[in-house]
Amino acid sequence: MKRILFVDDEIYLLEALKRILRNKTDWDTTFVSGAKEALELMNNTPFDIIVADYKMPEMDGLELLAIVKEKFNNVKRIILSGQAESEIHNKAKAIAHVYLPKPCEPEVLIATIEKFNTE
């Protein structure tokens, strides 16, 4: 069973993800609303995959994933971003395993995570 951490400061999006993924019984999912909370959790709980929103207050998703890459390099990293700027996309490619545009169709997110489940 894969342990997946979702990080987004928009609570309604986390709630929507919970509803969408409730039938994914082969995933152990955790949802948090900030980067600092995610890092605290990761210090005590192993995760296989982290899915982070790019635009968050205090620490953005790329900063979070850069720390995850350094401290927990075996964790697969997915960034979601509504920012179309190519500079952000290029930075994301150096830090994240996958960059997904936001809004992201649930099927695309699920398929991306499933790809990691087979690796």
N, C-alpha and C positions, 0 to 999 in steps of 0.2 A: 504494500500500500504506500503510495507516494504522499508525502506531507508537503502541502502547498500553502504558502503565506501570501495573502493578498493585502496590498497596502494602498489606500486611497483616502484622502481627506474628505471626500464627499460621501457622507454616511449613506445617502440614498442609493449610491452606486454599489456600495458594499452590500446593502440589503438586497438589491436586485441580483447581484452575483450569488448571494446565498440562496435565493429562490431558484435561480437558473441551475445551480449546481447541486441542489438538494438530492437529486437522484444519482449523483456520481458516488456510489457507495464504495468504489475502489480508491477514492481520494480522501485523505484526512485534511480538511481545509480549515484555515484560521484566517480571520479577517481583522485588521487593525487600521486605525485612522491616522497614523502618523509614523514617520521614519524612526523617531527615537523609540517609540513603543515597539516597532518591528525589531530594532537592534537589541533592545533589552530582552525581548522574547527569544531571539535567535541565540543569545548568549546562554540560554538555559534549555532550549528545545531544538533538536536537529530538524532541519527542513531540507527537502530535495529541490524545491523550486520556489522562487519568489517572483511575484508579479506586482510591479510598482507603477503607480501613476507618475508621470513626469512632473506635473505642476502641483507642488504641495508647499505649504508655508513652512518656515523654519529650515527645512532641508528638502531639496527637490529629489525626485526619483533617481536622477543620475548620481547625485552625491551619495544617496543611500546605496545604490548598487555598486558604486566604487568601493565603499567600505565593505560591503558583502563580498565583493571579489577579492579584496585583500585578506579579510578575516575568515571567510567561509568559501574558499575558491571552488569547492566541489558543488556548491549550490548553483543550479541553473537560474539565469537571470533574464526576466522579460520586462521590458519597459513599454508602457502605454502612453502615447502622447497625442494631444490634439494640436501640437505645434507643428507647422508644416516646414519650418526653417531647416534648410539642409545642414546648417552648422550643428543643430541639435541632433539630427539624424546621424551625422558623422561621429559626434561624440558618443552617441548611444552605441554605435557599432563597435567601439573600442571597449565598452564596459559591459554591455548586455549581450546575451546570446541571441536574443530576438528583439526587434523593434516592431511594435504593432501600432498602427494609427488608431486614434480615438475619434469618434466612437468606433468600437470594435464589435463586430457581430459575435454573439456568443459562440456560434459554431466555429468561427475562426480561432477564438481563444481556446476553446476545448480541443480542437484539432492540434493546435500548437503545443499545448500541454501534453496531449496524448503522444505526440512525437517524442517528447522527452521520456515518457513512460516506457517506450520501446527501446531506448538506447541503453 
